[in-house]
Amino acid sequence: MNVQGLQKLTLLDYPDHMACTIFTGGCNFRCPFCHNGDLVLYSSVNQGIAPGISHNELFSFLEKRQGILDGVCITGGEPLLQPDLEEMIRQIRDLGFLVKLDTNGSFPQKLSHLLEQGLIDYVAMDIKNCKERYRETAGLPASYDLTPIEDSVKLLMGGNVPYEFRTTIVREYHRPQDVVSMAQWIAGARRYYLQGFVQSENVIKRGLHGLDTVEMDALVPLISPYVPSVQVRGL
């Protein structure tokens, strides 16, 4: 398992739970605004690019946090690229932890399998932009087929596992009309979060800008007719 980072405590990543966060290396998207750019640019399978965190180190930590933490968040990169993800999740659950998975939604069959196996307790899926600007925003070729993304949206909205959709809002990529189009796409979703973009050293592309608090808050009434449970976070 290509684990490249471990945040030992988070009160934000898993709603209503005290958790830790595992960061996997590698991603099939190249979102210019990704704040985990160092992880995204790693190989999806550990090829010695970085030593990472060993299995023993990770589970030694988790064993010491039994009864203290509620859950484990698995993020990336894109965790569903990892061939041994299911095995790791089973081991985490055997220790009594809840599991939250972050995904870009590009592997609906893998996501469906984990959900059917009862291995995931909460899913956070990124909605990068409206369909018309999705490829541009996610750093994908114009020929990329969005069907897997659409299938993952339908899977989560039609299932019983708690989930959220979330979008990082970047001035250069998200116009108000794009935000409305996204909301129409996921109309009826349980939770939708707008995340403020913050420039950092790990961002793939420099020179991008976030919106200020007033501008972010102004997007909420545009979305609420379609997704009543919408919140701004990350500012």
C-alpha positions as CSV (number, residue, x, y, z in Angstrom):
1,M,0.0,0.0,0.0
2,N,1.5,3.3,-1.0
3,V,0.8,5.4,2.1
4,Q,2.7,8.7,1.8
5,G,1.4,10.6,4.8
6,L,-0.5,10.4,8.1
7,Q,-2.3,13.2,9.9
8,K,-2.7,11.8,13.4
9,L,-5.7,13.8,14.4
10,T,-8.5,15.6,12.5
11,L,-11.7,17.0,13.8
12,L,-12.7,18.3,10.3
13,D,-12.2,15.5,7.8
14,Y,-14.8,13.1,9.1
15,P,-18.0,14.9,10.1
16,D,-19.0,14.4,13.8
17,H,-16.1,12.1,14.4
18,M,-12.5,12.3,15.8
19,A,-10.3,10.6,13.2
20,C,-6.9,10.4,11.6
21,T,-6.2,10.8,7.9
22,I,-4.1,8.5,5.7
23,F,-2.7,10.0,2.5
24,T,-2.1,7.6,-0.5
25,G,0.2,8.5,-3.3
26,G,-0.8,8.8,-7.0
27,C,-3.8,10.2,-8.8
28,N,-5.3,9.9,-12.3
29,F,-6.4,13.5,-12.3
30,R,-4.2,16.6,-12.5
31,C,-6.3,19.3,-11.0
32,P,-4.2,22.5,-11.3
33,F,-5.5,23.7,-7.8
34,C,-4.8,20.4,-6.0
35,H,-3.3,21.2,-2.6
36,N,-1.8,17.6,-2.4
37,G,0.2,18.1,-5.6
38,D,3.2,16.3,-4.1
39,L,1.0,13.2,-3.6
40,V,-0.7,13.4,-7.0
41,L,2.6,13.4,-8.9
42,Y,3.8,10.2,-7.2
43,S,3.3,6.9,-9.0
44,S,0.0,5.2,-8.2
45,V,2.0,2.2,-7.1
46,N,5.0,2.7,-4.8
47,Q,8.0,2.6,-7.1
48,G,10.6,3.9,-4.7
49,I,9.8,7.6,-5.5
50,A,9.3,8.2,-1.8
51,P,9.8,5.9,1.2
52,G,6.3,6.5,2.5
53,I,4.9,5.0,5.7
54,S,5.3,1.3,6.3
55,H,2.4,-1.0,7.0
56,N,3.9,-1.8,10.5
57,E,4.3,1.9,11.3
58,L,0.8,2.7,10.3
59,F,-0.9,-0.1,12.2
60,S,1.3,0.3,15.2
61,F,-0.1,3.9,15.4
62,L,-3.7,2.7,14.8
63,E,-3.5,0.0,17.5
64,K,-2.4,2.7,20.0
65,R,-5.4,4.8,19.1
66,Q,-8.1,2.2,19.6
67,G,-10.8,3.6,21.8
68,I,-9.5,7.1,21.3
69,L,-10.2,7.8,17.6
70,D,-13.5,7.0,16.0
71,G,-12.4,6.6,12.4
72,V,-9.8,6.7,9.7
73,C,-10.1,8.9,6.6
74,I,-8.4,7.6,3.5
75,T,-7.5,10.2,1.0
76,G,-4.9,11.0,-1.6
77,G,-4.2,11.3,-4.4
78,E,-6.9,8.9,-5.4
79,P,-7.1,5.9,-3.0
80,L,-9.0,3.7,-5.4
81,L,-5.9,3.4,-7.5
82,Q,-4.3,1.3,-4.8
83,P,-4.6,-2.4,-5.6
84,D,-4.5,-3.5,-2.0
85,L,-6.9,-0.9,-0.6
86,E,-9.6,-3.4,0.3
87,E,-7.2,-5.4,2.3
88,M,-6.0,-2.4,4.2
89,I,-9.6,-1.2,4.9
90,R,-10.5,-4.7,6.3
91,Q,-7.5,-4.5,8.6
92,I,-8.5,-1.0,9.8
93,R,-12.1,-2.1,10.4
94,D,-10.9,-5.2,12.3
95,L,-9.4,-2.7,14.8
96,G,-12.9,-1.2,15.3
97,F,-12.5,2.0,13.3
98,L,-15.0,3.6,11.0
99,V,-13.7,4.3,7.5
100,K,-14.3,7.4,5.4
101,L,-13.1,7.3,1.8
102,D,-12.3,10.4,-0.3
103,T,-12.5,9.9,-4.1
104,N,-12.7,11.7,-7.4
105,G,-15.4,9.3,-8.5
106,S,-13.5,7.9,-11.5
107,F,-13.7,4.3,-10.4
108,P,-17.4,3.5,-9.8
109,Q,-17.1,-0.2,-9.9
110,K,-14.4,-0.3,-7.3
111,L,-16.4,2.1,-5.1
112,S,-19.5,0.0,-5.6
113,H,-17.7,-3.1,-4.5
114,L,-16.4,-1.6,-1.3
115,L,-19.9,-0.2,-0.5
116,E,-21.5,-3.6,-1.2
117,Q,-19.0,-5.3,1.1
118,G,-19.9,-2.9,3.9
119,L,-16.4,-1.6,4.2
120,I,-17.0,2.1,3.9
121,D,-19.0,4.2,6.4
122,Y,-18.8,7.6,4.7
123,V,-17.8,8.8,1.2
124,A,-16.6,12.3,0.2
125,M,-16.6,12.7,-3.6
126,D,-15.2,15.7,-5.4
127,I,-17.3,17.4,-8.0
128,K,-14.7,19.3,-9.9
129,N,-16.9,21.5,-12.0
130,C,-20.0,21.5,-14.3
131,K,-19.8,18.8,-17.0
132,E,-18.9,21.3,-19.7
133,R,-15.8,22.4,-17.8
134,Y,-15.0,19.2,-15.9
135,R,-12.1,18.1,-18.1
136,E,-10.4,21.5,-18.1
137,T,-10.8,21.8,-14.3
138,A,-9.5,18.3,-13.5
139,G,-6.5,18.5,-15.9
140,L,-7.9,15.8,-18.2
141,P,-7.8,15.4,-22.0
142,A,-10.7,16.6,-24.0
143,S,-11.5,13.0,-24.9
144,Y,-12.0,11.9,-21.3
145,D,-15.3,10.1,-20.8
146,L,-17.3,11.5,-17.9
147,T,-19.5,8.5,-17.6
148,P,-17.6,7.0,-14.6
149,I,-18.0,10.3,-12.7
150,E,-21.7,10.4,-13.5
151,D,-22.1,6.7,-12.4
152,S,-20.4,7.5,-9.1
153,V,-22.8,10.4,-8.5
154,K,-25.8,8.1,-9.1
155,L,-24.3,5.4,-7.0
156,L,-23.9,7.6,-3.9
157,M,-27.2,9.4,-4.3
158,G,-29.1,6.1,-4.8
159,G,-27.4,4.2,-1.9
160,N,-27.7,4.1,1.9
161,V,-24.1,5.0,2.9
162,P,-23.7,8.6,4.1
163,Y,-21.8,10.8,1.7
164,E,-21.0,14.3,0.7
165,F,-20.1,16.1,-2.5
166,R,-17.6,18.9,-2.4
167,T,-16.1,21.4,-4.8
168,T,-13.0,23.5,-4.3
169,I,-13.9,26.9,-5.8
170,V,-11.2,28.6,-7.8
171,R,-11.7,32.0,-9.4
172,E,-10.1,31.0,-12.7
173,Y,-12.3,27.9,-13.1
174,H,-15.6,28.5,-11.4
175,R,-18.1,31.1,-12.5
176,P,-21.5,31.5,-10.7
177,Q,-23.2,29.8,-13.7
178,D,-20.9,26.8,-13.4
179,V,-21.8,26.5,-9.7
180,V,-25.5,26.5,-10.6
181,S,-24.9,23.9,-13.2
182,M,-23.1,21.6,-10.7
183,A,-26.0,22.1,-8.2
184,Q,-28.5,21.1,-10.9
185,W,-26.4,18.0,-11.7
186,I,-26.4,16.8,-8.0
187,A,-29.9,18.1,-7.2
188,G,-31.3,16.3,-4.1
189,A,-27.9,15.4,-2.7
190,R,-27.6,15.0,1.0
191,R,-24.6,17.3,1.6
192,Y,-22.7,19.7,-0.5
193,Y,-19.6,21.6,0.6
194,L,-18.0,24.5,-1.1
195,Q,-14.3,24.6,-0.2
196,G,-12.2,27.8,-0.4
197,F,-9.1,27.5,-2.5
198,V,-5.9,28.5,-0.7
199,Q,-2.6,28.8,-2.5
200,S,0.3,26.7,-1.1
201,E,3.7,25.4,-2.1
202,N,2.2,22.0,-3.0
203,V,-0.4,23.3,-5.5
204,I,0.3,22.0,-9.0
205,K,-0.3,25.3,-10.8
206,R,0.8,28.6,-9.3
207,G,-1.0,31.9,-9.8
208,L,-4.6,30.7,-9.0
209,H,-6.9,32.5,-6.7
210,G,-9.7,31.7,-4.3
211,L,-12.8,33.8,-3.6
212,D,-13.2,35.8,-0.5
213,T,-15.7,35.0,2.2
214,V,-18.4,37.3,0.8
215,E,-18.1,35.9,-2.7
216,M,-18.2,32.3,-1.3
217,D,-21.3,33.0,0.8
218,A,-23.0,34.5,-2.2
219,L,-22.9,31.2,-4.0
220,V,-24.9,29.4,-1.3
221,P,-28.3,30.9,-2.3
222,L,-27.6,29.9,-5.9
223,I,-27.2,26.3,-4.9
224,S,-29.8,25.9,-2.1
225,P,-32.8,25.5,-4.5
226,Y,-31.2,22.3,-5.7
227,V,-29.2,21.1,-2.7
228,P,-30.7,22.6,0.5
229,S,-27.8,21.3,2.7
230,V,-25.0,23.4,1.4
231,Q,-22.2,24.9,3.4
232,V,-19.0,26.8,2.9
233,R,-15.9,25.5,4.6
234,G,-12.2,26.1,4.4
235,L,-12.1,29.9,4.8
